[in-house]
Amino acid sequence: MTQFSMHEPNRDVIQGLRRNQANAMVMYQNYKKYHWFSYGPLFRDVHLLLDEHAEQVLEQVDEFAERAIILGGEGIGDPAGYLKESTIVASQGKMTLRAMIEEAVACHESIIAQMHDDANTAAAADDIGTADLYTRLVQVHQKQHWFLREILRKGDGLSS
């Protein structure tokens, strides 16, 4: 039976956790923008969906930060650090509803791919706790990605 012990903090695992913390915070802010600026015939449903997604992503910020600390690293504490360490782009400017949803879909695709890689890095470091965290949290992004893709897929013109 393997016994858990803390060795030298694994920099790659901690860096992945910090990046995902930053991505979650930037994604949260993006979602709030989309939520505030949604409009059109699907307004109520899209407005509420985007806020729900924002809250789900915000919950991840703390989980990633705490896991990094548990492993002997640090979470991101300074607001400027989020933009510096995030690999997804902070949304900017006025956009159509369709463009906002497309941007969110692209962000999720990037986050999902990175979480897969980070789960593999954690598993290779024999860190099943972090690998499990990614396995659980990636499902949130996969489901959000699916919901947003469905809004775009119909081609009925309501989200353009």
Buried (B, 14 or more C-beta within 10 A) or exposed (E): EEEEEEEEEBEEBBBBBBBBBBBBBBBBBBBBBBBEBBEBEBEEEBBEBBBBBBEBBBEBBEBBBBBBEBBBBBBBEEEEBBEEBBEBEBBEEEBEBBBBBBBBBBBBBBBBEBBEEBBEBBBEBEBEEBBEBBBEBBEBBBEBBEBBBEBBEEEEEBBE
